[in-house]
Amino acid sequence: MRILLVEDNVELANWIAKLLRGDNFAVDCVYDGEDADHALRVNEFSLVILDLSLPRMGGLEVLRRLRQRDNAVPVIILTANSSLRGRVGGLDEGADDYLAKPFEIAELEARIRVQLRRANNRADPIIRYGDIALDSRTRQFSMDGRTLVLTPREHAVLEYLLHKAGRTVSKTQIRENVFDFDDDADQSAIEVYIHRLRKKIEGSRVRIKTLRGLGYALQCHED
């Protein structure tokens, strides 16, 4: 899952990004409102963490423009302005949640999980498909009840396929929705991750099917 973190405090942004990447999220950091607006115009994200006090363009204007484009990506406002007026203003412009600084990272992670479940219309924190499961609380995959050991990139690709289970996704969609700005995942690299995942889920009822010229689909075959 790909997250855009918009925070002008570079040290804080890098600290948050490091922790979230440890949870197998792909995280892009931008440090001002204009860069955030541009990133949201040309990329797809699963969630946005947005500070309000930003240089060049305020966070509320970034949010306003985002919603005017009918982009429904979940937005968590992260700001030092904890006043009622500040909270109401952000929520009225289309924010989904609000977290005041200073905060505990565990609370931010919990709020991220809630918003991602809502965005995917899932109440259950455990996402299951065949005998593959992802516990969104621990960010851990399992296969037939046993822990499935994956690299961060393998985890990211399988998670995206799981959320799109039964549907075809292209290599371009995988690249744009899974990998951050600094990743150099071209089509050949994605093929490598798919190959590795197929080997790791051998023995399960779940298969990654290649649809030539179209992409991949996660499919479940009953015994």
N, C-alpha and C positions, 0 to 999 in steps of 0.2 A: 504494500500500500504506500502511495506516494503522498507526502505531506509538504506543504509550503509553509515555512516559518518566516514571518515578517516581523523583524525586531531590530531596532537601530542600535541596541547595545550588543556589539559584536561578541564580547566575552560571554554574555548571557545566552545569546543565540547559539554560539558554538557549544556551550555546555548542554543546553537543551537538546540540540541536534545529536550530540554524541550519545546521550542517554537513550534517545528514541531510536537511533540506529542500532543500539545494543538490543532493542526490542524487535529488530528486523524490519523497521520501517525505513523506506527511502526518504531522505529529508533534504529539501532544497532550502537554502537560506538566502534571503534578500534583506537589505538593510534600509530601504527607503520606499516611500509610497509609489513613486513612478515605476521603479523596477518591479514592485509587486503587481501593479496594474498590468504592466507588459507581460510578466510571467503568467498571469491568470488569463490573458488574452490568447496566448500561443501554446499553452500547455494544459494538460489535464491533471487534476489532483484529486485525491480521495478526501482530503481535509485541509483546511487552512487554519493556522494559528496566527492571529493578527493583533499586533500592538496598535494602539490608537494614536500615540504621539510619535509621528514619523516625519522625517525631513522630506521636502519636495512635494509631498501629497499626504494629507492626513489619512489615518486609518478608516475613518468613517466615509471619506470620499472614495477610497478604494473599495469598501464594502458596497457603497451605493452604486458605483459603476458595475461591480460584479453582478448585483441583483438586477440591474437594468438590462443586462445581457441575458437574463433568464438562466443564469448559472446557479444551480441549487446546491453546489458543493457545501458541506457543513463548515461553518466558521466558528471558531472559538476565539473570543476576544481576550487578549492577555494585556493588562494595562495597570499602571499605578493609580489610575483614576477610579477609585472604588465608590464614588458618590452615587446616590440613587439616580441623579440626573444622567451621569455618565453611563450607568448600566441600562437605563431605559432608552437612551439615545442609540446605543449600539444594538439593542434588541429590536427597536423600531425600524432600524435600517436593514434588518434581516439576519442579524447574528443568531446563532443557534445556542450559544452558551457564553458564559462570562466568568473569567477567573482573574481576581485581583492579585497584584504583586504586593508583598512576597507570597510565594506559594510553595507547596510541597510537590515535588515531581510526581509522587504517587497519585496525588489528586488529579494532576493534569493527565497522566496516563489513563486513569479511570474515566475521565471525561472524554478523552479521545475514543476509548473503547465504546462508550455509550453512543457517541455520535456516529461512529462507523456502523454499529449495529442498526441504528435507526435508518441510516442512509441505505442500508441493504435490506431493510424490512425484516430484521431478525431480532426476536426477543431473547432467544436462547444464546448465551455466550459461547456455546460450543456449536461450531458449524460442522455438520456431518454430510458426507457424500460417500455412499457405499461403506467401506470399512476404513476410509480416511476421515480423520477429524482434526479440526483446529480449535484449540481452546483459546479464545480471544483474550482471556484474562492473563494467561501465562505466555501467550504467543508461541505455544508449543504444538507441533503436529504429532499425531499418533496414527499408527496403522494397525488395525485389529487390536487396539488397546495397548500396543507397544510404542514407545517413543521412536519417532522417526527423526534421525539425525540429518540435518540439512545445513548447507552453508547459507549465509545471509541471502545471496542472490538466488539460490535454489528455493529458499523459503519464499522469497518475494514472488517468483514466477508461479510456484504452486499455489500460493494464496490468491493470486489474481485469477488463475484458472479455476480455482475452487469457487470463487465468487461468481464466475461466469459458467459454472458447470452445465454441460449439455449444450452450450452455445459455442460457435466458432469465433475465435479471436485471432487477429492477424499478428504478425511479428511487429508491425508498427504499433499496434495497440499495446502489446506487451511492453515494448520499449518506452512508449510515452507514459504509460500508467505505472510502471514498476521502477524505472531507473531514474536517478537524480541527475542534475546538471553535470556532475563530475564523472559519471559513469560513461564508459566508451562501449556500451553494449550495442554492437551492430548485429545484423541478421545472423551472421555466422556464430557470434557469441551466444545468441539466444538458442540456436540449434544445439550448441554444446550443453546448455543448461537443461534443455528438454531431454537430450540423450541421457544425462546424468539422472534426472528425475525418473525417467522410465526404468532405469536399473534399480533405483532405490525403492520404487513401489511395486517391483515384481513380486508376484505372489498375492497381491491384493485383487479385488474385483474391479478396481479403477484402472483405466487406461488413458493415456494421452494419445489421441488419434490425430494423425496428420491428414489434413484435407489439402491436397496438392493445389498450390496456387492461391489458397485461401488462408491457411493458418493451422491452428490446433484447436481441439475440443477435448475437454475432460469428460469421459464417458464411463458409466458404471455397467458392468456385465454381471448379471446374476448367474450363480452356479446352477 
